Amino acid sequence: MAVDASHPYYDVARHGILQVTGDDNYGRKLIIFSSCCLPPSHQLNHQRLLEYLKYTLDQYVESDYTVVYFHYGLRSMNKPSMRWLRDAYKEFDRKYKKNLKVLYVVHPTNFIRAMWNIFKPLISHKFGKKLTYVNYLAELREHLNYEQLIIPPEVLRHDEKLRAAQKGGPPPSVKTPPPRPPLPTQQFGVSLQYIQDKNNGAVIPPVVKQTVSYLKEKGLHTEGIFRRSARVQLIKDIQKLFNLGKPVSFDQYGDIHVPAVILKTFLRELPEPLLTFDLYEPILEITSVESSLRVSRCKRIAESLPEPNYIVLKYLLCFLHMVSQDSIINKMGPSNLACVFGVNLARPRQGSVSLDALTPLNIFTELLIEFYHTVFGSRCPVAQQLP
């Protein structure tokens, strides 16, 4: 999607320096900075760049988030000054650093390491521990949904050259090995139809039912519910239990954010998103619809879903509407919930959700939550279940 010319920072945003591409493997918002997209310094007002970075991050820093920094392409002609870097670090106060969980620096050079040493006196030990150097793109696969990353072609070519030089021959393919066939009890990474077929026709996947029931009972008054991440290994272990068909007791983990992350992870790992690939473009068109007609457009889009998707969506949105009703306590109104769930409900067939698609996607999701009764009131399938 091209950047809308009415964007308040269009002069900076149009270069594609910053992208937000949904969540990483642990349910954290993923923000990408590509140095190779920086134009020559005389063509870019670096103060505006700093303001644009803050403007974008301000939308996400209340939740846990991850930054991927592609260093390749930073040259003397487009490199910001040392003074700018120092000022930028000071500008990004605790508000921005607190919920940053990991900063991946991809293709680091001696310049980066030297910079790190220069800035070390300014950098807190806690922040320093968040830095992870990544020498090859393939290493990101362990932590991120690699296919969703928006990687500039220049960075891909540079990575191939590095791998070729390392091996002394042509770079090996970065293709993932063919997936193993899913287990009969599999919950994550398989279609709604597969889960229904293997669970005696259950219309609500067991993992959705269990997480929603638990959160409805014990999480409605938790401030920032769905905004926090959880321990990575713990989430993997719980996914494995679900996939093996073993019982999961959320009480034993003593962390209400665990079932919240599991629910988001389930939605994110569906092979086709709950709102389907076909509805992605119609959803993005919501911003071109007159405000007074948007709810009816949302209703029409939702009602056009296949029945299995519609039933699960209605179940989920009924619950999110409940969460929003307690927003005075949990601070998660429709808008905040939409920021978290939008990217987990819809995505394009190819690539990932671009920064420009986030606004219409979040508006659409916010309307589904806020006007739940209007949007979902007419279509009531015989098999529907509500939390």
C-alpha positions as CSV (number, residue, x, y, z in Angstrom):
1,M,0.0,0.0,0.0
2,A,1.3,3.5,-0.9
3,V,1.5,6.0,1.9
4,D,-1.4,8.3,2.0
5,A,-0.4,11.8,1.0
6,S,-2.4,13.2,4.0
7,H,-0.1,11.3,6.5
8,P,1.2,13.9,8.9
9,Y,4.8,12.7,8.2
10,Y,4.3,11.9,4.6
11,D,7.7,13.4,3.7
12,V,9.4,10.8,5.9
13,A,6.9,7.9,5.7
14,R,7.0,7.7,1.9
15,H,10.6,6.3,2.0
16,G,9.4,3.1,3.8
17,I,12.1,3.4,6.5
18,L,9.8,2.1,9.2
19,Q,7.3,-0.9,9.0
20,V,5.1,-2.4,11.6
21,T,4.3,-6.1,10.7
22,G,2.0,-7.6,13.2
23,D,3.4,-9.7,16.1
24,D,6.5,-11.8,16.6
25,N,6.3,-15.4,17.8
26,Y,5.7,-14.3,21.4
27,G,2.8,-11.9,20.8
28,R,4.8,-8.7,20.7
29,K,4.3,-6.0,18.1
30,L,7.1,-6.1,15.5
31,I,8.7,-2.8,14.3
32,I,11.2,-2.8,11.4
33,F,13.8,-0.1,10.7
34,S,15.6,-0.4,7.3
35,S,18.7,1.7,7.0
36,C,18.9,1.1,3.2
37,C,15.6,3.1,2.8
38,L,17.2,6.3,4.3
39,P,17.6,8.8,1.5
40,P,20.8,11.0,1.3
41,S,21.0,13.3,4.3
42,H,20.4,16.4,2.3
43,Q,17.0,15.0,1.2
44,L,15.8,14.2,4.7
45,N,15.1,16.4,7.7
46,H,16.5,14.2,10.5
47,Q,14.5,16.1,13.1
48,R,11.4,15.1,11.2
49,L,12.6,11.5,11.1
50,L,13.0,11.5,14.9
51,E,9.4,13.0,15.3
52,Y,8.1,10.4,12.9
53,L,9.7,7.5,14.8
54,K,8.2,8.8,18.1
55,Y,4.8,9.3,16.4
56,T,4.8,5.7,15.2
57,L,6.1,4.2,18.4
58,D,3.6,6.1,20.5
59,Q,0.9,3.9,19.0
60,Y,2.6,0.7,20.3
61,V,4.8,1.4,23.3
62,E,2.1,0.8,25.9
63,S,2.4,-2.9,24.8
64,D,5.5,-5.1,24.7
65,Y,7.2,-4.7,21.4
66,T,10.2,-5.9,19.4
67,V,12.4,-3.9,17.0
68,V,14.3,-5.4,14.0
69,Y,17.0,-3.0,12.7
70,F,18.4,-3.8,9.3
71,H,21.8,-2.1,9.3
72,Y,22.9,-2.8,5.8
73,G,22.6,0.3,3.5
74,L,23.8,2.8,6.1
75,R,26.4,4.8,4.3
76,S,28.2,8.1,4.8
77,M,25.8,9.8,2.5
78,N,22.7,8.9,4.4
79,K,24.1,8.3,7.9
80,P,22.6,10.6,10.7
81,S,25.2,12.6,12.7
82,M,26.6,11.4,16.0
83,R,24.9,14.3,17.7
84,W,21.5,13.3,16.2
85,L,22.1,9.7,17.5
86,R,22.9,11.0,21.0
87,D,19.9,13.3,21.0
88,A,17.6,10.5,19.7
89,Y,18.7,8.2,22.5
90,K,17.9,10.9,25.1
91,E,14.5,11.6,23.4
92,F,13.5,7.9,23.7
93,D,13.0,8.1,27.4
94,R,11.8,5.3,29.7
95,K,8.4,5.2,28.1
96,Y,9.9,3.8,24.9
97,K,12.5,1.6,26.5
98,K,10.4,-0.1,29.2
99,N,8.3,-2.3,27.0
100,L,10.9,-2.9,24.3
101,K,11.7,-6.5,24.8
102,V,14.3,-7.2,22.1
103,L,16.3,-5.1,19.6
104,Y,17.6,-7.3,16.8
105,V,20.5,-5.7,15.0
106,V,20.8,-7.5,11.6
107,H,24.1,-7.6,9.7
108,P,26.1,-5.7,12.4
109,T,29.4,-4.1,11.3
110,N,32.4,-2.8,13.2
111,F,30.8,0.6,13.0
112,I,27.8,-0.6,15.0
113,R,30.1,-2.3,17.6
114,A,32.2,0.9,17.9
115,M,29.0,3.0,18.3
116,W,27.8,0.7,21.0
117,N,31.1,1.2,22.9
118,I,30.8,5.0,22.5
119,F,27.3,5.1,23.9
120,K,27.8,2.5,26.6
121,P,28.1,5.1,29.4
122,L,24.7,6.4,28.4
123,I,23.0,3.0,28.1
124,S,21.6,1.3,31.1
125,H,22.6,-2.3,31.8
126,K,19.0,-3.4,31.5
127,F,18.6,-1.8,28.1
128,G,22.0,-3.3,27.0
129,K,20.7,-6.8,27.7
130,K,17.9,-6.3,25.1
131,L,20.4,-6.0,22.2
132,T,20.8,-9.2,20.0
133,Y,23.2,-9.2,17.1
134,V,22.0,-11.3,14.1
135,N,24.6,-12.1,11.5
136,Y,22.3,-13.9,9.0
137,L,18.6,-13.5,8.2
138,A,18.0,-17.2,8.8
139,E,18.8,-16.7,12.5
140,L,15.6,-14.6,12.8
141,R,13.4,-17.6,12.0
142,E,13.8,-18.8,15.6
143,H,12.2,-15.7,17.0
144,L,9.9,-14.3,14.3
145,N,7.5,-15.3,11.6
146,Y,10.1,-14.9,8.8
147,E,7.5,-15.0,6.0
148,Q,5.8,-11.9,7.5
149,L,9.0,-9.8,7.7
150,I,9.2,-6.9,5.2
151,I,12.8,-7.3,4.1
152,P,14.2,-4.8,1.5
153,P,15.6,-6.6,-1.6
154,E,19.0,-5.0,-1.0
155,V,19.2,-6.6,2.5
156,L,18.2,-10.0,1.0
157,R,21.0,-9.8,-1.7
158,H,23.5,-8.7,1.0
159,D,22.6,-11.7,3.1
160,E,23.1,-14.0,0.2
161,K,26.5,-12.6,-0.5
162,L,27.5,-13.0,3.2
163,R,26.4,-16.6,3.3
164,A,28.2,-17.3,0.0
165,A,31.4,-15.8,1.3
166,Q,31.1,-17.8,4.6
167,K,30.6,-21.1,2.8
168,G,33.0,-20.3,0.0
169,G,30.3,-21.3,-2.5
170,P,26.7,-20.5,-3.5
171,P,24.5,-19.7,-0.5
172,P,22.3,-22.5,0.7
173,S,18.6,-22.1,0.3
174,V,16.9,-20.5,3.3
175,K,13.8,-22.6,2.6
176,T,12.3,-24.2,5.7
177,P,12.1,-28.0,5.8
178,P,8.8,-29.5,4.6
179,P,6.3,-29.4,7.5
180,R,5.5,-32.7,9.2
181,P,1.9,-33.8,9.0
182,P,-0.1,-32.5,11.9
183,L,-1.1,-34.6,14.9
184,P,-4.7,-35.6,15.2
185,T,-4.8,-33.5,18.4
186,Q,-3.0,-30.5,16.8
187,Q,-4.4,-27.1,17.7
188,F,-1.8,-24.6,16.5
189,G,-1.0,-24.0,12.8
190,V,-3.9,-26.0,11.4
191,S,-7.2,-24.9,9.9
192,L,-10.5,-24.5,11.7
193,Q,-11.9,-27.3,9.6
194,Y,-9.1,-29.6,10.7
195,I,-9.7,-28.9,14.3
196,Q,-13.5,-29.3,13.9
197,D,-13.0,-32.6,12.1
198,K,-10.7,-34.0,14.8
199,N,-12.7,-32.7,17.8
200,N,-16.1,-34.3,17.2
201,G,-17.4,-31.3,15.2
202,A,-16.6,-28.8,17.9
203,V,-17.3,-25.4,16.4
204,I,-15.1,-23.4,18.9
205,P,-11.5,-24.8,18.9
206,P,-10.7,-26.1,22.4
207,V,-7.8,-23.7,22.9
208,V,-10.1,-20.7,22.2
209,K,-12.8,-22.0,24.5
210,Q,-10.4,-22.7,27.3
211,T,-8.5,-19.4,27.1
212,V,-11.6,-17.3,26.8
213,S,-13.4,-19.1,29.6
214,Y,-10.4,-18.7,31.9
215,L,-9.9,-15.0,31.0
216,K,-13.6,-14.3,31.3
217,E,-13.6,-15.7,34.8
218,K,-10.2,-14.3,36.1
219,G,-8.8,-11.7,33.7
220,L,-11.5,-9.0,33.0
221,H,-10.1,-6.7,35.7
222,T,-6.4,-7.1,34.7
223,E,-5.0,-3.8,33.6
224,G,-3.4,-4.1,30.2
225,I,-4.8,-7.6,29.5
226,F,-3.5,-8.7,26.0
227,R,-0.8,-6.1,26.0
228,R,1.9,-8.1,27.9
229,S,4.0,-10.9,26.6
230,A,4.9,-14.1,28.5
231,R,8.0,-16.2,28.9
232,V,8.9,-17.6,25.5
233,Q,9.7,-21.2,26.5
234,L,6.6,-21.4,28.7
235,I,4.4,-20.4,25.7
236,K,6.1,-23.1,23.5
237,D,5.7,-25.7,26.3
238,I,1.9,-24.9,26.6
239,Q,1.4,-25.0,22.8
240,K,3.1,-28.4,22.8
241,L,0.7,-29.7,25.5
242,F,-2.3,-28.5,23.5
243,N,-0.9,-30.0,20.3
244,L,-0.5,-33.3,22.1
245,G,-4.0,-33.2,23.4
246,K,-2.8,-33.1,27.0
247,P,-4.7,-31.1,29.7
248,V,-3.5,-27.5,30.4
249,S,-4.2,-25.9,33.8
250,F,-3.6,-22.1,33.6
251,D,-3.8,-21.8,37.4
252,Q,-0.5,-23.5,37.8
253,Y,1.4,-20.8,35.9
254,G,0.2,-17.9,38.1
255,D,0.2,-15.4,35.3
256,I,-3.0,-14.2,33.7
257,H,-1.1,-13.0,30.6
258,V,-0.2,-16.6,29.7
259,P,-3.7,-17.6,28.4
260,A,-4.0,-14.1,26.8
261,V,-0.8,-14.8,24.8
262,I,-1.9,-18.3,23.9
263,L,-5.2,-17.0,22.5
264,K,-3.3,-14.4,20.3
265,T,-0.8,-17.0,19.2
266,F,-3.6,-19.4,18.1
267,L,-5.2,-16.7,16.0
268,R,-1.8,-15.6,14.5
269,E,-0.8,-19.2,13.6
270,L,-4.0,-20.1,11.7
271,P,-2.9,-21.0,8.1
272,E,-5.6,-18.6,6.9
273,P,-6.6,-15.8,9.2
274,L,-10.0,-15.8,10.9
275,L,-11.3,-13.0,8.6
276,T,-9.9,-14.9,5.5
277,F,-7.6,-13.7,2.8
278,D,-10.5,-12.8,0.5
279,L,-11.8,-10.2,2.9
280,Y,-8.5,-8.4,3.5
281,E,-8.9,-5.8,0.8
282,P,-12.6,-5.0,1.6
283,I,-11.6,-4.5,5.2
284,L,-8.9,-2.0,4.2
285,E,-11.5,0.0,2.2
286,I,-13.3,0.8,5.5
287,T,-11.5,4.2,5.7
288,S,-13.0,5.3,2.3
289,V,-16.6,4.6,3.7
290,E,-18.5,7.5,5.2
291,S,-18.3,7.3,9.0
292,S,-22.0,7.0,9.5
293,L,-22.1,3.9,7.2
294,R,-19.0,2.1,8.5
295,V,-20.8,-0.1,11.0
296,S,-23.2,-1.5,8.4
297,R,-20.2,-2.1,6.1
298,C,-18.5,-4.0,8.9
299,K,-21.7,-6.1,9.4
300,R,-21.9,-6.9,5.7
301,I,-18.2,-8.0,5.6
302,A,-18.6,-10.1,8.8
303,E,-21.8,-11.8,7.5
304,S,-20.0,-12.8,4.3
305,L,-17.6,-15.1,6.2
306,P,-17.9,-18.9,5.9
307,E,-20.0,-20.2,8.7
308,P,-17.1,-21.9,10.7
309,N,-15.2,-18.6,10.7
310,Y,-18.2,-16.5,11.5
311,I,-19.1,-18.7,14.5
312,V,-15.5,-18.4,16.0
313,L,-15.3,-14.7,15.2
314,K,-18.7,-14.0,16.9
315,Y,-17.6,-16.0,20.0
316,L,-14.3,-14.1,20.2
317,L,-15.8,-10.6,19.6
318,C,-18.5,-11.3,22.2
319,F,-15.7,-11.8,24.7
320,L,-13.6,-8.8,23.5
321,H,-16.8,-6.7,23.8
322,M,-17.1,-7.9,27.5
323,V,-13.4,-7.0,28.1
324,S,-14.1,-3.5,26.7
325,Q,-17.1,-3.0,29.0
326,D,-14.6,-3.1,31.9
327,S,-12.1,-0.7,30.3
328,I,-12.3,1.7,33.3
329,I,-10.5,-1.0,35.3
330,N,-8.5,-2.9,32.7
331,K,-7.7,0.1,30.4
332,M,-8.5,-2.0,27.3
333,G,-11.3,-0.2,25.4
334,P,-12.3,-1.1,21.8
335,S,-9.4,1.0,20.4
336,N,-6.7,-0.6,22.5
337,L,-8.0,-4.1,21.9
338,A,-8.2,-3.4,18.2
339,C,-4.5,-2.5,18.1
340,V,-3.7,-5.9,19.6
341,F,-6.1,-8.1,17.7
342,G,-6.4,-6.4,14.3
343,V,-3.2,-7.9,12.9
344,N,-4.1,-11.3,14.4
345,L,-7.5,-11.4,12.6
346,A,-6.5,-10.4,9.1
347,R,-3.5,-10.4,6.8
348,P,-2.8,-10.4,3.1
349,R,-2.2,-13.7,1.2
350,Q,1.3,-12.6,0.4
351,G,3.7,-10.8,2.7
352,S,2.5,-9.2,5.9
353,V,0.3,-6.3,7.1
354,S,2.0,-3.0,6.1
355,L,2.3,0.0,8.3
356,D,-0.3,1.8,6.1
357,A,-2.8,-1.0,6.4
358,L,-2.8,-0.9,10.2
359,T,-5.1,2.1,10.5
360,P,-8.0,0.7,8.5
361,L,-7.5,-2.7,10.0
362,N,-7.6,-1.3,13.5
363,I,-10.6,0.9,12.7
364,F,-12.5,-2.2,11.3
365,T,-11.6,-4.3,14.4
366,E,-12.6,-1.5,16.8
367,L,-16.0,-1.2,15.2
368,L,-16.5,-5.0,15.5
369,I,-15.8,-4.7,19.2
370,E,-17.6,-1.5,20.0
371,F,-20.7,-2.3,18.0
372,Y,-20.7,-6.1,18.6
373,H,-24.5,-6.3,19.1
374,T,-25.3,-4.5,15.8
375,V,-22.6,-6.3,13.7
376,F,-23.4,-9.8,14.9
377,G,-27.1,-9.5,15.9
378,S,-28.7,-10.7,12.7
379,R,-26.8,-13.8,11.7
380,C,-27.3,-16.5,14.4
381,P,-26.2,-19.9,13.1
382,V,-27.8,-22.9,14.7
383,A,-24.4,-24.2,15.8
384,Q,-23.2,-20.9,17.3
385,Q,-21.8,-20.7,20.9
386,L,-21.1,-17.7,23.0
387,P,-18.8,-17.4,26.0
